[in-house]
């Protein structure tokens, strides 16, 4: 009589970097892959700053997604640090997915990314192409874009997707699961991100600020979680500071009689509460720090290296 087999099924684990121009849909794709909102999504470009890792399970594979900042021509220290983080995320990955917007096609920015890929990634780097927002263009244009992109670089695979609607995403996810190397999972099965909750909460508030103030304010604001107190009744008190660069920005953020900041706080509180699964008491303070874009501490707080911003 033989005993039951104790053979353990092999597992796979790897890092997948999502790169592309700003607003190409990387954050939307990451959230779709993970099945929950772990990355800021707005119509404003360059909103992703930290290399947010979302974690997804596909069969026996654990996929660790790096949602890099959009690749663009940097001007300020913050811009340079964001671009350095993006290429760093791709260089460290087992597989890289380049996202291109179907309706914009092979833009000058995409050409620059393609030219830079060779210098930033090793010759053995595995790069797939995902043409996103396919519902915006007819099929013949998609085929023409795919041909042009693969002529510019030989991709391992090409996928036609709509990150927002979910079309083609499962096919891409299944393919990625087959590409990552064998190895133990690095995170518990129920964990969907490796960012501290304090930073996730700050990102959620920053998203609400960006959505509400996209016309009035540029990118010169950031949010930091200064206090996090878990109470006996299961609720959490969260104290956050919104740093702006000018006095005028403080007035815009607060709004007439504080109505703007109240609306932003309400929207952020509801989203953080839904994410955490319990009651949240959110308190927002707006402070003016004219030089926050040149402070190393601010960069560390949002997951970037201050030195990467050196010219």
C-alpha positions as CSV (number, residue, x, y, z in Angstrom):
1,X,0.0,0.0,0.0
2,X,1.5,3.3,-1.0
3,X,0.9,6.6,0.7
4,X,-0.5,9.7,-0.9
5,X,1.9,11.7,-3.1
6,X,3.5,14.6,-1.3
7,X,4.9,16.1,-4.5
8,X,4.5,19.9,-4.5
9,X,3.3,21.6,-7.7
10,X,6.0,24.0,-9.0
11,X,5.4,27.7,-8.7
12,X,6.6,30.6,-10.8
13,X,7.4,34.2,-9.9
14,X,8.7,37.2,-11.8
15,X,8.6,41.0,-12.2
16,X,6.8,42.6,-15.1
17,X,7.5,46.2,-16.0
18,X,4.9,48.3,-17.7
19,X,6.5,51.1,-19.7
20,X,5.2,53.7,-22.2
21,X,4.4,57.3,-22.8
22,X,2.5,59.2,-20.1
23,X,-1.2,58.4,-20.2
24,X,-0.8,55.2,-22.3
25,X,-2.9,53.3,-19.8
26,X,-0.2,51.6,-17.6
27,X,-2.0,52.3,-14.3
28,X,-5.4,51.2,-15.7
29,X,-3.8,48.0,-17.0
30,X,-2.1,47.4,-13.6
31,X,-5.3,47.8,-11.7
32,X,-7.1,45.5,-14.2
33,X,-4.4,42.8,-13.8
34,X,-4.5,42.9,-10.1
35,X,-8.2,43.2,-9.8
36,X,-8.1,46.2,-7.4
37,X,-7.1,49.8,-7.5
38,X,-3.4,50.1,-6.5
39,X,-2.3,52.8,-8.8
40,X,-3.4,56.3,-9.4
41,X,-5.5,56.7,-12.5
42,X,-6.3,60.2,-14.0
43,X,-6.5,61.8,-17.4
44,X,-3.7,64.0,-16.4
45,X,-0.3,62.8,-17.7
46,X,2.7,62.0,-15.5
47,X,0.6,61.2,-12.5
48,X,2.5,58.0,-11.5
49,X,5.6,58.9,-9.5
50,X,6.5,55.8,-7.4
51,X,7.3,52.4,-8.9
52,X,4.1,50.9,-7.6
53,X,4.1,47.1,-7.4
54,X,0.8,45.4,-7.9
55,X,0.7,41.6,-7.3
56,X,-1.4,39.2,-9.3
57,X,-1.9,35.5,-9.4
58,X,-2.3,33.6,-12.6
59,X,-2.4,29.8,-12.1
60,X,0.8,28.8,-10.4
61,X,2.5,32.1,-11.3
62,X,2.8,35.2,-9.1
63,X,3.2,38.3,-11.3
64,X,4.8,41.4,-9.6
65,X,3.9,44.4,-11.7
66,X,6.0,47.6,-11.7
67,X,3.9,50.5,-12.9
68,X,6.6,52.9,-13.9
69,X,6.2,56.7,-14.4
70,X,5.5,57.6,-18.1
71,X,8.6,58.0,-20.2
72,X,9.0,61.6,-21.4
73,X,11.6,64.3,-21.9
74,X,12.5,65.4,-18.4
75,X,12.9,69.1,-17.5
76,X,12.8,69.4,-13.7
77,X,14.5,67.3,-11.0
78,X,11.3,65.5,-10.2
79,X,10.9,64.7,-13.9
80,X,14.4,63.3,-14.2
81,X,13.9,61.1,-11.1
82,X,10.7,59.8,-12.5
83,X,12.2,58.8,-15.8
84,X,15.2,57.2,-14.1
85,X,12.8,55.2,-11.9
86,X,10.9,54.1,-15.1
87,X,14.0,52.7,-16.8
88,X,15.2,51.2,-13.5
89,X,12.0,49.3,-13.2
90,X,12.3,48.0,-16.7
91,X,15.9,47.0,-16.3
92,X,15.1,45.0,-13.1
93,X,12.2,43.1,-14.7
94,X,11.9,39.6,-16.0
95,X,9.5,40.8,-18.7
96,X,8.8,44.3,-20.0
97,X,5.5,45.3,-21.7
98,X,5.5,48.4,-23.8
99,X,2.1,50.1,-24.0
100,X,1.2,52.1,-27.0
101,X,-2.1,54.0,-27.6
102,X,-3.8,52.7,-30.7
103,X,-5.2,56.0,-31.8
104,X,-1.9,57.9,-31.3
105,X,0.2,55.2,-33.0
106,X,4.0,55.4,-33.5
107,X,4.5,58.8,-32.1
108,X,7.8,60.6,-31.8
109,X,7.8,59.7,-28.1
110,X,7.3,56.0,-28.8
111,X,10.2,56.2,-31.4
112,X,12.4,57.7,-28.7
113,X,11.5,54.9,-26.3
114,X,12.2,52.3,-28.9
115,X,15.6,53.8,-29.6
116,X,16.4,54.0,-25.9
117,X,15.3,50.4,-25.2
118,X,18.5,49.0,-26.7
119,X,20.7,51.1,-24.4
120,X,18.7,50.7,-21.2
121,X,17.9,47.0,-21.4
122,X,20.2,44.0,-21.9
123,X,20.1,42.3,-25.3
124,X,18.4,39.3,-23.7
125,X,15.6,41.4,-22.2
126,X,12.2,40.1,-23.1
127,X,9.9,42.8,-24.4
128,X,6.3,42.4,-25.5
129,X,4.1,45.0,-27.2
130,X,0.6,45.8,-26.0
131,X,-1.5,48.1,-28.3
132,X,-4.0,49.7,-25.9
133,X,-7.4,51.4,-26.4
134,X,-8.1,49.3,-29.5
135,X,-11.8,50.3,-29.4
136,X,-10.8,53.7,-30.7
137,X,-9.5,52.6,-34.2
138,X,-10.6,50.3,-37.0
139,X,-9.0,46.8,-37.4
140,X,-6.9,47.7,-40.5
141,X,-5.2,50.6,-38.6
142,X,-4.4,48.2,-35.7
143,X,-2.7,45.7,-38.1
144,X,-0.8,48.5,-39.8
145,X,0.4,49.9,-36.4
146,X,1.4,46.4,-35.2
147,X,3.4,45.9,-38.4
148,X,5.2,49.2,-38.1
149,X,6.0,48.6,-34.4
150,X,7.4,45.2,-35.1
151,X,9.4,46.5,-37.9
152,X,11.0,49.0,-35.6
153,X,11.7,46.3,-33.0
154,X,11.2,42.6,-33.0
155,X,8.8,42.1,-30.0
156,X,8.4,38.6,-28.5
157,X,4.7,38.9,-28.7
158,X,2.1,41.5,-29.7
159,X,-1.3,42.0,-27.9
160,X,-4.3,44.0,-28.8
161,X,-6.0,45.2,-25.6
162,X,-8.4,47.6,-24.0
163,X,-7.2,48.0,-20.4
164,X,-10.3,50.0,-19.5
165,X,-12.8,47.5,-20.9
166,X,-10.7,44.4,-20.2
167,X,-10.5,43.2,-23.8
168,X,-7.4,41.0,-24.4
169,X,-6.1,41.5,-20.8
170,X,-6.6,37.9,-19.7
171,X,-4.7,36.7,-22.8
172,X,-1.8,39.0,-22.0
173,X,-1.8,37.9,-18.3
174,X,-1.8,34.2,-19.2
175,X,1.2,34.8,-21.6
176,X,3.1,36.7,-18.9
177,X,2.5,33.8,-16.5
178,X,4.2,31.5,-18.9
179,X,7.3,33.8,-19.2
180,X,8.3,34.3,-15.6
181,X,10.9,31.9,-14.1
182,X,10.2,29.1,-11.7
183,X,10.6,30.0,-8.0
184,X,8.7,30.6,-4.8
185,X,6.1,33.3,-4.5
186,X,7.6,36.4,-2.8
187,X,4.3,37.7,-1.3
188,X,1.3,36.1,0.4
189,X,-1.5,35.0,-1.9
190,X,-3.9,37.7,-0.6
191,X,-1.5,40.6,-0.9
192,X,-2.0,42.9,-3.9
193,X,0.6,45.6,-3.4
194,X,3.9,46.0,-1.6
195,X,3.5,49.7,-0.9
196,X,3.0,50.7,2.7
197,X,-0.7,51.5,3.4
198,X,0.4,55.1,4.3
199,X,1.7,55.6,0.8
200,X,-1.3,54.0,-0.9
201,X,-3.6,56.3,1.1
202,X,-1.5,59.3,0.1
203,X,-1.7,58.3,-3.5
204,X,-5.5,58.0,-3.3
205,X,-5.8,61.5,-1.9
206,X,-3.4,62.9,-4.6
207,X,-5.5,61.3,-7.3
208,X,-8.6,63.1,-6.0
209,X,-6.6,66.4,-5.9
210,X,-5.4,65.9,-9.5
211,X,-8.9,65.1,-10.7
212,X,-10.5,68.1,-9.0
213,X,-7.7,70.7,-9.6
214,X,-6.3,69.5,-13.0
215,X,-7.1,72.9,-14.6
216,X,-6.0,75.2,-11.8
217,X,-2.9,73.4,-10.5
218,X,0.1,72.0,-12.3
219,X,2.0,69.0,-10.8
220,X,3.5,71.1,-8.0
221,X,1.7,69.3,-5.1
222,X,2.3,66.2,-3.2
223,X,0.6,64.4,-0.3
224,X,2.2,62.8,2.7
225,X,0.6,60.7,5.4
226,X,1.9,62.0,8.7
227,X,-0.2,60.1,11.1
228,X,-1.9,56.7,11.1
229,X,-3.7,55.6,14.3
230,X,-5.6,52.4,14.5
231,X,-8.4,52.8,17.0
232,X,-10.0,50.2,19.3
233,X,-13.3,50.3,17.4
234,X,-11.5,49.1,14.3
235,X,-11.4,52.5,12.5
236,X,-8.3,54.3,11.5
237,X,-7.5,58.0,11.9
238,X,-5.3,59.3,9.0
239,X,-3.6,62.7,9.1
240,X,-2.2,63.9,5.7
241,X,-0.4,67.0,4.6
242,X,-0.8,68.4,1.1
243,X,2.3,70.3,0.2
244,X,1.9,73.1,-2.5
245,X,4.5,75.3,-3.9
246,X,2.8,78.7,-3.7
247,X,0.4,80.6,-1.5
248,X,-2.0,80.9,-4.4
249,X,-2.1,77.2,-4.7
250,X,-3.1,76.8,-1.1
251,X,-6.2,79.0,-1.7
252,X,-7.1,77.0,-4.8
253,X,-6.8,73.7,-2.9
254,X,-8.9,74.9,0.0
255,X,-11.5,76.6,-2.3
256,X,-14.2,79.1,-1.2
257,X,-15.0,78.5,2.5
258,X,-13.0,75.3,2.4
259,X,-15.5,73.6,0.1
260,X,-12.9,72.2,-2.4
261,X,-10.8,70.5,0.3
262,X,-13.9,69.2,2.0
263,X,-15.1,67.5,-1.3
264,X,-11.6,66.1,-1.9
265,X,-11.4,64.8,1.6
266,X,-14.8,63.1,1.3
267,X,-13.9,61.4,-2.0
268,X,-10.5,60.3,-0.7
269,X,-11.9,59.0,2.6
270,X,-14.5,56.9,0.8
271,X,-11.9,55.3,-1.5
272,X,-9.5,54.6,1.3
273,X,-12.3,53.1,3.4
274,X,-13.3,50.9,0.5
275,X,-9.7,49.8,0.0
276,X,-9.1,49.1,3.8
277,X,-12.5,47.6,4.4
278,X,-13.2,49.6,7.6
279,X,-14.1,53.1,8.8
280,X,-11.6,55.9,8.1
281,X,-11.3,59.3,9.7
282,X,-9.3,61.5,7.3
283,X,-7.9,64.9,8.2
284,X,-6.2,67.0,5.6
285,X,-3.9,70.0,6.1
286,X,-2.5,72.2,3.3
287,X,1.0,73.7,3.7
288,X,3.0,75.9,1.5
289,X,6.6,74.7,0.9
290,X,8.0,76.7,-2.1
291,X,11.0,74.3,-2.6
292,X,9.5,70.9,-1.9
293,X,10.5,69.9,-5.4
294,X,14.1,70.2,-4.3
295,X,13.9,68.5,-1.0
296,X,15.3,65.0,-0.7
297,X,12.8,64.0,2.0
298,X,9.8,64.7,-0.3
299,X,11.3,62.4,-2.9
300,X,11.9,59.6,-0.4
301,X,8.3,59.9,0.8
302,X,7.0,59.2,-2.7
303,X,9.4,56.4,-3.5
304,X,11.9,58.2,-5.7
305,X,15.7,58.7,-5.3
306,X,16.6,62.4,-5.0
307,X,20.0,61.7,-6.6
308,X,18.3,60.4,-9.7
309,X,17.1,63.9,-10.4
310,X,20.6,65.3,-10.8
311,X,21.1,66.8,-14.2
